[in-house]
C-alpha cells in the first residue's frame, strides 16, 4: 500500500501557504488574500449583474453538424453518410443554414430572437492538436507571452485580476483546474461540483479529516514566516465563511419546499449537472461574473452519426442543460444579463472518413445565447468552394473577437488587458 506523503515546493510563498492551508482543511479557496474581499451571498439573484456562462466542448465538435449549411451542395456531396438532411434540420429563420435536430432548445432561443451563430471561427497558424488548440483558447494568446509584457495566464484569470477579484468573481465547475484560470494574482473558485462542499457535515473522527489536519500541520510547520499564524487563521476563518455560504446556497436550492422548481429538471450527466451548479450560485446571490464548464467526447473519428448516433447524443446533452438553464434564468429575471458562449478547440474535416466519422480540422461554428444577443449569423458565409476545395474550413473570424465583445459589450469592461495580443484578423461583430 502506498504511503501518503505531503510535499511542498522548495520556494514556497506565503500565498502558496494560505492556498495549501485552505485546501488542507477541505475549505473553499479564497481570492486575493488579506484584501478584505470576502463577499456575502445575498440569498437572491443579484439584479443588473452581467454574467457569462462559457461552455467548452472538449475534443473538437463538428460545427458543420451543429450549424448545417443546408444550401451548400458540396456539404452533401462530401458527407454522403453523416450529412444532416435539410428536411430534418431545425429552422432558425436564416437562409441557407439550420440547426441539428437535437438542438431543439437552442433553436427555440434563436427563434425567440436571442441566438447568434459564428462561422469560420479559428485562430492564426492553425494547429490540429487537441492540446495545443485547447491551450490557445485557454490562454487567449496565440504566440508568446513575453513580448506582451505579461506573465503566462489564462484569459479568465486575467479577467478576474482586472474586474472580478473576489473569491467568487469567476467560477469553474467540473473541469478540475482549467488553464483559463491559471496564473494571475487572484484565486478564482474551482470545484468538481458544489455538492462536494460537505466538509462540515462529516464526522470529525474520520480518517480523511485527520489527514486534512495532518496535512495542515505539516504545511504550517514548513513555513517560518513571522506573520503566518495570523494570516493562516484569518484565511481559515474566511474559508469557513465562504464554504458555509456555498453549502447554504446548495441547501436552499435543493430544498423540497422552497427550493428551485428547476432543480430536478436538469440532466444528471455532464454538462447538465454543472450548469445546474451555476444556477445554484446565481440563485444564491453570489457575485460571480464568469462561469465556465464543459463536456468532452466530441472527437468523433468514427461512427459520428447524423440525425441520430454519437454526435446527436452529445448535442442533445448540451441542448437539454442549456434549455433548463435558460428557463431558470428567465424565471429568476436574469436572462437579459446572461450570455452563454458555446465553443470548441477546432472544427472537423469537410468530408467524412472511411469510418463514417470526421478527422481534425480547423474553422468551426460557435454560438452565443442570451437576452441581450442580437440574433443572426456572423462571420464569413461558408461557400461551395470552402467545402469542395479544402480539407477543412478556414480561419475567417478570430475566436477572440467573440470573447472580446463579450467582455466589452456585454460585461462593459475593456477587453485590452484580457486579450492583449495583436490579431491577424479583426472583426467588429456587435452581436451583443
C-alpha positions as CSV (number, residue, x, y, z in Angstrom):
1,X,0.0,0.0,0.0
2,X,1.4,3.4,-1.0
3,X,2.0,5.7,2.0
4,X,0.5,9.2,1.7
5,X,3.0,11.9,1.9
6,X,2.8,15.7,1.6
7,X,5.3,17.7,-0.3
8,X,5.7,21.5,-0.6
9,X,7.5,23.4,-3.4
10,X,11.0,24.4,-2.3
11,X,10.3,28.1,-3.0
12,X,7.0,28.2,-1.2
13,X,5.5,31.7,-0.7
14,X,3.1,33.0,1.9
15,X,0.3,33.0,-0.8
16,X,1.1,29.3,-1.5
17,X,0.9,28.5,2.2
18,X,-2.5,30.0,2.5
19,X,-3.7,28.1,-0.5
20,X,-2.4,24.9,1.0
21,X,-4.0,25.8,4.3
22,X,-7.4,26.1,2.8
23,X,-7.1,23.0,0.6
24,X,-5.8,21.0,3.5
25,X,-8.8,21.9,5.6
26,X,-11.2,21.0,2.8
27,X,-12.5,24.6,2.5
28,X,-13.4,26.8,-0.4
29,X,-10.4,28.7,-1.7
30,X,-10.3,32.5,-1.5
31,X,-9.3,35.2,-3.9
32,X,-6.5,37.8,-3.1
33,X,-5.6,37.0,0.5
34,X,-5.7,39.7,3.1
35,X,-7.6,42.3,0.9
36,X,-10.9,42.1,2.7
37,X,-12.7,40.8,-0.4
38,X,-14.8,38.1,1.1
39,X,-18.3,38.6,-0.2
40,X,-21.6,37.8,1.5
41,X,-24.1,35.9,-0.7
42,X,-27.4,37.7,-0.7
43,X,-29.6,34.6,-0.9
44,X,-31.3,36.0,-4.0
45,X,-30.1,36.7,-7.6
46,X,-28.2,39.9,-8.0
47,X,-30.0,42.3,-10.3
48,X,-28.4,44.3,-13.1
49,X,-25.4,42.0,-12.8
50,X,-23.9,40.8,-16.1
51,X,-22.8,37.2,-16.3
52,X,-21.1,34.9,-18.9
53,X,-21.5,31.1,-19.0
54,X,-18.7,29.7,-21.1
55,X,-19.4,26.1,-22.3
56,X,-16.4,24.4,-23.9
57,X,-16.8,21.2,-26.0
58,X,-13.6,19.2,-25.5
59,X,-12.5,17.2,-28.5
60,X,-13.4,19.5,-31.3
61,X,-17.1,19.3,-32.3
62,X,-18.2,19.1,-35.9
63,X,-19.6,22.6,-36.4
64,X,-21.0,21.6,-39.8
65,X,-23.3,19.2,-38.0
66,X,-24.4,21.8,-35.4
67,X,-24.9,24.7,-37.8
68,X,-25.8,22.9,-41.0
69,X,-25.2,24.7,-44.3
70,X,-28.3,23.3,-45.9
71,X,-27.9,25.4,-49.0
72,X,-24.4,24.1,-49.8
73,X,-24.3,21.2,-52.3
74,X,-20.7,20.4,-51.6
75,X,-21.6,19.7,-48.0
76,X,-23.9,16.9,-49.0
77,X,-21.6,15.6,-51.7
78,X,-18.6,15.2,-49.3
79,X,-20.7,13.7,-46.5
80,X,-22.9,11.0,-48.0
81,X,-23.4,9.2,-44.7
82,X,-23.2,11.8,-41.9
83,X,-24.8,14.9,-43.5
84,X,-27.8,16.3,-41.7
85,X,-30.7,16.4,-44.2
86,X,-32.4,19.8,-44.6
87,X,-35.8,18.3,-44.1
88,X,-34.8,17.1,-40.6
89,X,-32.8,20.2,-39.5
90,X,-34.4,22.9,-37.4
91,X,-35.3,26.3,-38.9
92,X,-33.9,29.4,-37.3
93,X,-35.0,31.9,-39.9
94,X,-31.6,32.2,-41.6
95,X,-31.3,31.5,-45.3
96,X,-29.1,28.6,-46.1
97,X,-28.5,27.4,-42.5
98,X,-30.4,25.3,-40.0
99,X,-29.6,23.6,-36.7
100,X,-29.1,20.0,-35.9
101,X,-32.4,18.4,-34.9
102,X,-31.1,17.7,-31.4
103,X,-30.7,21.4,-30.7
104,X,-34.4,22.0,-30.1
105,X,-34.0,24.3,-27.1
106,X,-31.2,26.3,-28.8
107,X,-33.4,26.6,-31.9
108,X,-36.2,28.0,-29.8
109,X,-33.8,30.5,-28.3
110,X,-32.8,31.6,-31.8
111,X,-36.4,31.9,-32.8
112,X,-37.1,34.0,-29.8
113,X,-34.5,36.4,-31.1
114,X,-31.8,35.6,-28.5
115,X,-29.3,33.5,-30.5
116,X,-26.2,34.1,-32.7
117,X,-24.0,31.8,-34.6
118,X,-20.5,32.4,-35.8
119,X,-19.0,30.9,-38.9
120,X,-15.4,30.1,-39.9
121,X,-14.1,30.6,-36.4
122,X,-10.4,29.9,-35.7
123,X,-7.0,31.4,-34.9
124,X,-3.9,32.1,-36.9
125,X,-1.5,29.3,-37.9
126,X,-3.9,26.5,-37.4
127,X,-2.8,23.5,-35.3
128,X,-4.7,20.2,-35.4
129,X,-3.5,19.1,-32.0
130,X,-6.2,18.9,-29.3
131,X,-3.8,20.0,-26.6
132,X,-2.2,22.9,-28.4
133,X,-5.6,24.2,-29.7
134,X,-7.1,23.9,-26.3
135,X,-4.2,25.9,-24.9
136,X,-4.6,28.6,-27.4
137,X,-8.3,29.0,-26.5
138,X,-7.5,28.8,-22.8
139,X,-4.7,31.4,-22.8
140,X,-6.4,33.8,-25.3
141,X,-2.9,34.2,-26.7
142,X,-1.6,32.5,-29.9
143,X,2.1,33.1,-29.7
144,X,4.3,34.2,-26.8
145,X,3.6,36.0,-23.5
146,X,6.9,37.7,-23.1
147,X,6.5,40.2,-26.0
148,X,3.2,41.2,-24.4
149,X,4.8,42.1,-21.1
150,X,2.6,39.8,-19.1
151,X,3.1,36.5,-17.3
152,X,1.6,33.2,-18.6
153,X,-2.0,33.2,-17.6
154,X,-5.5,32.2,-18.8
155,X,-7.9,34.8,-20.2
156,X,-10.4,34.2,-17.3
157,X,-7.5,34.6,-14.8
158,X,-6.7,38.0,-16.4
159,X,-10.4,39.0,-16.3
160,X,-10.6,38.1,-12.7
161,X,-7.4,40.1,-11.9
162,X,-8.8,43.2,-13.5
163,X,-12.6,43.0,-12.9
164,X,-13.6,40.2,-10.6
165,X,-11.0,39.7,-7.9
166,X,-13.3,38.4,-5.1
167,X,-13.3,34.6,-4.4
168,X,-16.4,34.0,-6.4
169,X,-15.8,36.5,-9.1
170,X,-15.2,33.7,-11.6
171,X,-16.0,30.0,-11.2
172,X,-15.0,26.8,-12.9
173,X,-17.2,23.8,-12.3
174,X,-16.5,20.2,-13.2
175,X,-13.2,21.0,-15.0
176,X,-10.5,20.5,-12.4
177,X,-8.1,23.4,-12.8
178,X,-8.6,24.6,-16.3
179,X,-5.8,26.7,-18.0
180,X,-8.3,29.6,-18.3
181,X,-7.9,30.0,-14.6
182,X,-4.2,29.6,-14.3
183,X,-1.8,32.4,-13.5
184,X,-2.8,35.8,-12.3
185,X,-2.9,37.2,-8.8
186,X,-6.4,36.1,-7.8
187,X,-7.6,32.7,-6.9
188,X,-11.0,32.1,-8.7
189,X,-13.3,29.4,-7.4
190,X,-12.9,25.9,-8.9
191,X,-14.9,22.9,-7.8
192,X,-15.7,19.4,-9.2
193,X,-19.3,20.1,-8.1
194,X,-21.0,22.2,-5.4
195,X,-22.2,19.0,-3.7
196,X,-18.6,18.3,-2.8
197,X,-18.6,21.1,-0.2
198,X,-19.8,18.9,2.6
199,X,-16.8,19.3,4.9
200,X,-18.7,20.4,7.9
201,X,-21.2,17.6,7.7
202,X,-18.5,14.9,8.0
203,X,-17.7,13.3,11.3
204,X,-14.5,14.7,12.8
205,X,-13.4,11.2,13.6
206,X,-13.0,10.1,10.0
207,X,-9.5,9.3,8.7
208,X,-10.0,11.8,5.9
209,X,-10.5,14.6,8.3
210,X,-7.5,13.5,10.4
211,X,-5.4,13.5,7.2
212,X,-6.6,17.1,6.4
213,X,-5.5,18.2,9.9
214,X,-2.1,16.4,9.5
215,X,-1.6,18.0,6.1
216,X,-2.4,21.4,7.5
217,X,0.0,20.9,10.4
218,X,2.8,19.9,8.0
219,X,2.2,22.9,5.9
220,X,2.2,25.3,8.8
221,X,5.4,23.8,10.2
222,X,7.1,24.1,6.8
223,X,7.0,27.9,6.8
224,X,9.0,30.1,9.2
225,X,7.5,33.5,8.3
226,X,6.7,35.8,11.2
227,X,3.1,36.6,10.2
228,X,1.9,33.2,9.0
229,X,-0.1,32.3,12.2
230,X,-2.4,35.4,12.0
231,X,-2.8,35.2,8.2
232,X,-3.5,31.5,8.2
233,X,-6.0,31.9,10.9
234,X,-7.8,34.7,9.0
235,X,-7.7,32.6,5.8
236,X,-9.2,29.6,7.6
237,X,-11.9,31.7,9.1
238,X,-12.8,33.3,5.8
239,X,-12.6,29.9,4.1
240,X,-15.1,28.6,6.6
241,X,-17.4,31.5,5.9
242,X,-17.3,31.1,2.2
243,X,-17.8,27.3,2.4
244,X,-20.8,28.0,4.7
245,X,-22.3,30.3,2.1
246,X,-21.9,27.7,-0.7
247,X,-23.4,25.0,1.5
248,X,-26.3,27.3,2.3
249,X,-26.9,28.1,-1.4
250,X,-26.9,24.3,-2.3
251,X,-29.3,23.5,0.6
252,X,-31.7,26.3,-0.3
253,X,-31.7,25.4,-4.0
254,X,-32.5,21.8,-3.3
255,X,-35.0,22.3,-0.5
256,X,-38.2,20.4,-1.3
257,X,-40.4,23.2,-0.1
258,X,-38.9,26.5,-1.1
259,X,-36.1,25.5,-3.4
260,X,-35.8,25.9,-7.2
261,X,-38.6,24.4,-9.2
262,X,-36.0,23.6,-11.9
263,X,-33.7,21.6,-9.6
264,X,-34.9,18.2,-10.8
265,X,-35.3,19.2,-14.5
266,X,-31.6,19.3,-15.3
267,X,-29.9,16.3,-16.9
268,X,-27.8,14.4,-14.3
269,X,-25.0,13.9,-16.8
270,X,-22.4,16.5,-17.8
271,X,-22.7,19.3,-18.6
272,X,-26.2,19.4,-17.2
273,X,-25.3,18.9,-13.6
274,X,-22.5,21.5,-13.8
275,X,-24.8,24.0,-15.5
276,X,-27.2,23.5,-12.5
277,X,-24.4,24.3,-10.1
278,X,-24.0,27.7,-11.9
279,X,-27.8,28.2,-11.4
280,X,-27.3,27.4,-7.7
281,X,-24.7,30.2,-7.4
282,X,-26.9,32.7,-9.3
283,X,-29.9,31.9,-7.2
284,X,-27.8,32.0,-4.0
285,X,-26.8,35.6,-4.8
286,X,-23.1,35.2,-5.4
287,X,-21.3,37.9,-7.4
288,X,-19.9,35.5,-10.0
289,X,-19.3,37.2,-13.4
290,X,-17.9,34.3,-15.4
291,X,-18.9,30.7,-15.1
292,X,-17.1,28.0,-17.0
293,X,-17.8,24.4,-17.5
294,X,-17.8,21.9,-20.4
295,X,-18.2,18.4,-21.7
296,X,-15.9,16.0,-23.5
297,X,-16.3,13.2,-26.1
298,X,-16.5,15.3,-29.2
299,X,-13.5,13.7,-31.0
300,X,-15.8,11.7,-33.4
301,X,-13.3,9.9,-35.7
302,X,-15.7,7.0,-36.2
303,X,-19.5,6.4,-36.2
304,X,-20.3,10.0,-35.8
305,X,-23.9,9.6,-37.0
306,X,-26.2,12.2,-38.5
307,X,-29.6,13.0,-37.1
308,X,-29.1,10.1,-34.7
309,X,-26.0,8.5,-33.2
310,X,-23.0,9.5,-31.1
311,X,-22.9,13.2,-32.2
312,X,-26.6,13.6,-31.9
313,X,-26.5,12.2,-28.3
314,X,-23.7,14.7,-27.3
315,X,-25.6,17.6,-28.9
316,X,-28.8,16.6,-27.0
317,X,-26.9,16.6,-23.7
318,X,-25.7,20.1,-24.3
319,X,-29.0,21.3,-25.5
320,X,-31.0,19.9,-22.6
321,X,-28.9,21.6,-20.0
322,X,-29.0,24.9,-21.8
323,X,-32.8,24.7,-22.2
324,X,-33.4,24.3,-18.5
325,X,-30.8,26.9,-17.6
326,X,-32.4,29.4,-20.0
327,X,-35.8,28.8,-18.5
328,X,-34.5,29.2,-15.0
329,X,-32.7,32.4,-15.8
330,X,-35.9,33.8,-17.3
331,X,-37.8,32.8,-14.2
332,X,-35.2,34.5,-12.0
333,X,-35.3,37.6,-14.1
334,X,-31.6,37.4,-15.1
335,X,-31.9,36.2,-18.7
336,X,-31.3,39.7,-20.2
337,X,-28.0,39.9,-18.3
338,X,-26.9,36.4,-19.2
339,X,-24.6,35.5,-22.1
340,X,-24.0,31.8,-22.9
341,X,-21.0,31.1,-25.2
342,X,-20.5,27.7,-26.8
343,X,-17.1,26.9,-28.3
344,X,-14.6,24.1,-29.0
345,X,-10.9,23.9,-29.8
346,X,-11.3,23.3,-33.6
347,X,-13.7,22.0,-36.2
348,X,-13.6,18.8,-38.3
349,X,-12.8,18.0,-41.9
350,X,-15.2,18.9,-44.6
351,X,-15.5,15.2,-45.7
352,X,-16.3,12.0,-43.8
353,X,-13.6,9.4,-43.4
354,X,-13.7,5.7,-44.0
355,X,-15.1,5.1,-40.5
356,X,-18.2,7.3,-41.0
357,X,-16.6,10.0,-38.8
358,X,-14.6,13.2,-39.3
359,X,-11.0,13.9,-38.5
360,X,-9.4,17.0,-37.1
361,X,-9.9,20.3,-39.0
362,X,-9.8,24.0,-38.0
363,X,-12.5,26.6,-38.8
364,X,-15.6,26.0,-36.7
365,X,-19.1,27.3,-35.7
366,X,-19.5,29.0,-32.3
367,X,-22.7,30.1,-30.6
368,X,-23.9,32.9,-28.3
369,X,-27.3,32.8,-26.5
370,X,-28.9,35.3,-24.1
371,X,-31.4,38.0,-23.7
372,X,-29.0,40.7,-24.9
373,X,-27.9,38.9,-28.0
374,X,-28.6,40.4,-31.4
375,X,-29.9,37.5,-33.4
376,X,-28.1,36.5,-36.6
377,X,-25.2,34.8,-38.4
378,X,-21.8,36.4,-38.0
379,X,-18.5,35.8,-39.8
380,X,-17.9,34.8,-43.4
381,X,-20.5,32.6,-45.1
382,X,-19.5,29.0,-45.9
383,X,-19.2,28.8,-49.7
384,X,-19.2,25.8,-52.0
385,X,-15.5,26.3,-52.6
386,X,-14.8,26.4,-48.8
387,X,-16.1,22.9,-48.6
388,X,-15.4,21.4,-52.0
389,X,-11.8,22.6,-52.5
390,X,-10.4,22.4,-48.9
391,X,-9.9,19.7,-46.3
392,X,-11.4,21.9,-43.6
393,X,-13.0,25.3,-43.1
394,X,-10.5,28.2,-42.9
395,X,-9.8,30.9,-40.4
396,X,-12.2,33.7,-41.2
397,X,-13.2,35.0,-37.8
398,X,-10.8,35.1,-34.8
399,X,-12.5,33.5,-31.8
400,X,-11.1,36.3,-29.6
401,X,-13.3,38.8,-31.3
402,X,-16.3,36.9,-30.0
403,X,-14.9,36.9,-26.5
404,X,-13.7,40.4,-26.7
405,X,-17.2,41.7,-27.4
406,X,-18.5,39.5,-24.5
407,X,-16.1,41.4,-22.2
408,X,-16.6,44.8,-23.8
409,X,-20.2,45.0,-25.0
410,X,-21.8,42.6,-22.5
411,X,-19.7,43.0,-19.3
412,X,-18.9,46.6,-20.0
413,X,-15.2,46.3,-19.4
414,X,-12.1,46.9,-21.5
415,X,-11.0,43.8,-23.4
416,X,-7.5,45.0,-23.8
417,X,-6.0,43.5,-20.6
418,X,-7.9,40.3,-21.1
419,X,-6.9,39.7,-24.8
420,X,-3.8,41.8,-25.3
421,X,-2.3,40.1,-28.4
422,X,-2.5,41.7,-31.9
423,X,-4.6,39.6,-34.2
424,X,-4.2,38.8,-37.9
425,X,-7.9,39.2,-38.4
426,X,-10.1,41.8,-36.5
427,X,-13.8,41.8,-37.0
428,X,-16.4,44.0,-35.4
429,X,-19.5,41.9,-34.8
430,X,-21.8,43.8,-32.4
431,X,-23.7,40.6,-31.6
432,X,-24.3,42.0,-28.1
